[in-house]
Amino acid sequence: MKPVIIRTPGVYGMDCLLFLFRHGETDWNRAGRLQGHTDTPLNPTGLAQAQALVERLRPHRLDAVMSSDLARAWTTGQVVAEGLCVPLISEPGLREANIGEAEGLYWPEVKSRFGEALTERWFTDDDAASRRCAGSSPSSPIGGSACRRTVRWCGS
């Protein structure tokens, strides 16, 4: 897992570095199933990935870890936070998108059921899945208010 680094203005004119990293692997990831809000746990590979991330982030001296409340993300965050001796903060707005009836399906099933054009747009249009799949929410995975709250927290 390679974290994404975002530099944003912090308090007192000091930069704030925000490291974004995805949860470790789950059995559904390995199988190619879409998860969305379905609460799937990390598998042994995912736990090992989270532990490896601790060492990768250690030189950066993080102040805190923020995670969604889904088990796969929370466990990843917990491993990192405990390994770095920093607080873990819950932010449910960081959950992956609720993709309704597409959750639990394999990619070929999703393409067949909802159309290949839609599934291709998922990678370029944040709200494509939520506008089309029944039972889904209108929010994108890490967009809108969750992203603004995270950046605002970084500045406080």
N, C-alpha and C positions, 0 to 999 in steps of 0.2 A: 504494500500500500504506500503510495507516494502522496504526501500531503500537498495541497495547493496553498501557496502563501499569498496573502493579500495585505498590502500596506495601506493603512488608513490613518488620518490624523487623529491623535489621541489628546489627552489633556495636557495642559502646560506646554503645548507646541511639540510634544514628543510623539514620534510615530508609534503606532500600534500595529504589531504584526498579528494577523489572524491566520491560523493554520486550519485549513479545511481538510478533513479526511473522512472517507467513507467507512462504514462498519465493516468488520471482517466477514469472511465467507459464511454462508448458511448452506444447508442442504438444498434449499430451493435455488440459491444462486448457482450452485454446482449443476443442478438439474436443468437450469434454464427456465425456471418458473418465475412469473412476475409476482412480487411481494406486495408492493403498495403499503397499506396499513395493516396487512396480516402480520401478526406478531410472531415471527420465526426466530428461534435462538441461533447463536453462533454454533458452528460445528467445530471439531478439534482444529481444523486448519484455520478457521476464523479466530479462535483463541490464540493460536500461535502467531497469526498476523498482528493481532492487537499487542501482544508482548513484544514483537519485533519493532512495532511502531514506538513503543516506549523508548527504546534505545536510539531510534532515529530522531526523536524529538528532544531527548535529554539535553543536548548541547544548547537548545534554544531557551531554556529556563522559562517555561510557560507559567502564567499566573493562575490559570484555571482551564478547565475543560467544560464545554457546553455540549449537550447531547439531546436528541429527541428522547421520548420516553419509551420507544419501542425496544424490546429486549435486545435485539441484535446491535443497535446503536448504543444503548445504555451500557451493555456489557463491555463493548469496545471502549467506551468512554471511561468506564469504571476501572478497567485494567490500566489504561493510560494514566488516569488521575491518581490512582493508588501508587503506580510505579514511579510517578514524578512527585508524589506527595503534594498535590494541589487539589483544590475543591472541584467537585463535579456538580454542574448546574443543569437542571432539567429545563428544556425548552420544547414543549410539545409541538410548537409551530415548525420545528425542523424535521418533522416526520416526512417520509416520502409521500408523494401524491397518493391520495385515495383514488384508485383506478377502477373501483366498482367491480362489475362482473368480470373484468379482465384479471383480477387477482387470483392467483393460484393456477392460471392457465400457462401452458407452454407457448413460446413465441409462434410456432406454426399455427396453433389453435387461435391465437389472438389475431394473426394476419388473416386467417380464414374467416373468422367471425366478425371482425371489425374493419377489415380491408387493409391491404398492404400500403396504400397511400397514407392512411391514418397512422399506422405504426411507424412509417418512415418519418412522418412529421413529428413524432414524439421526441426525436433527437434535435429538432430545430425550433419547435413551437411549444413553449412551456405549458400551454393550456389545451393542447390538442386532445390528449387523452381524457381530460376531465370534461370537455365539451361533448364527447361522443359516447363514452362508455356508461351504460346505465348504472346508477348507484354511486357514481364517482363524485368527488368534491371539486369545486372550481379553483382550488389553489394549486400552485406548482410546487415541486419538491422543496426547493430552497429559494423561494422568491418572495416578492411582496413584503408583507409585514414581518415575517420571520427573519428575513435577511436584514431589514431595517432595524429590528430590535437587537439583533446580534451585533451589528456595527455600532449602534448607539451604546450598547453595553460596553463595547470595547473602548469607547471614548469616555466612560465614566470612571 
